[in-house]
Amino acid sequence: VQLVESGGGLVQPGGSLILSCAASGFTFSNFRMGWYRQAPGKERELVADISGGGGRTNYQDPVKGRFTISRDNVLNMMYLQMNNLKPEDTAVYYCKVWGYSWWGQGTQVTVSS
């Protein structure tokens, strides 16, 4: 199993980023997937998750209305569109296979002016 996140970077408050997660080594469409984040000094937390087929999504309250999770089961990719970013969104973002301890290496998102 391999999960590779990309798309992080430095962005000003109010800006946008799109994170990508490339998955391989398992039947991607069979698994619910999640985006998590870990800010400095804090525990890793769930941000959003999506069903295997992509039809059901869930968002944690801090990101509702600003982030959109999606997936492409042909390309074995998952995405996180992040809009109206806030300084408190600064964290390392990870993708994960739901129910398993399969993590990517993470991608840093920094929101700062």
N, C-alpha and C positions, 0 to 999 in steps of 0.2 A: 504494500500500500504506500502510495506517495501522494502527498498533498503539498502544493506549492502556491503560496500566496504572492501576489504582486499588486502594484498600483498605489502603494502608500507614498507619503511624501509630506512636505511642508505646505500648508495652505492657510490663508488668512481666515479669520472668523467670517462666517457667512458664505464661504466658498464651498466647492463640491469636489468630490473624488469618487472614482469607481475602483473598488477592489475586485480582484479576480482570484479564483482558486482553481488550479488545474489539478484534476484528480486522475489517478491511474492505479492499476493493480487490483481493482475490484469492480463489481458491476454497479456502476455509479447510480443508475436509475432506480436501483432497488433500495436505496438508503436515504432516509431523512438526513439532512445536513444542517449544520449550524455555523454561524459566525459568532465568535467570542472576542473579547478584548480584555487586556490587562493593562491598567494604568500603573505608573510607578507607585510602589507602596501599597497597592490594593490587590485584592484577589481577582483572579480571572472570572469574568462574568459573561453570561449569555447575552447576545445582542439581538439576534433574530434566527429563526430556523425555517426550513422549508421541506415539505414532503418530497418523497421520491419522484413523484410525477410533476411536482411544481405547483399543484393546484391549491395547496394549503400553506399559508405562511403565518408566522407569529412574530410579534415584535415586543421587546421590553419597553416599558413606559418612557424611559429617557430618549428613545429614538423614534417613537411613533410619529408618523407624519413627516419625518425627515429622511429616513433610510428606507430603501427598498431592496429586498432580497430576491434573487431570481436564479435560474439555472438553465443550462442548455445540455440536455441529456445526449445529444448527438456529439457534441464537442467534449463532453465530460467536464464541464466548467460550471462554477458557481460564481455569482457576482453579488456585490453589495454597493448599490448606488447611495452615496451619502451626500445629502444636500444641507444647506444652512448649518454648516459645521460650527461647533462651539469649542472653546478651549477645553471644556471638560470631556470632549470626545478624544482628546489626546491619549493614545494608548498603542500598544502592539496588538494588531488584529490577527486572529487565527481562524482558520476553517477547521472543521472537525466533523467526523462521521458520527452521527447520533448513536449513542449507546455503546460506542467503542472508544478506546483511548488512542485513536489515530488522529494525530495533530500535524499540522504543517509547522513550518519554522517561524511563521509570523511575518507581518509587514508593518513597519512603523508609520503611524499617522500622527502628525504634529499640527495642531491648530494654534496659530499664534500670529500676532501682528508684528 
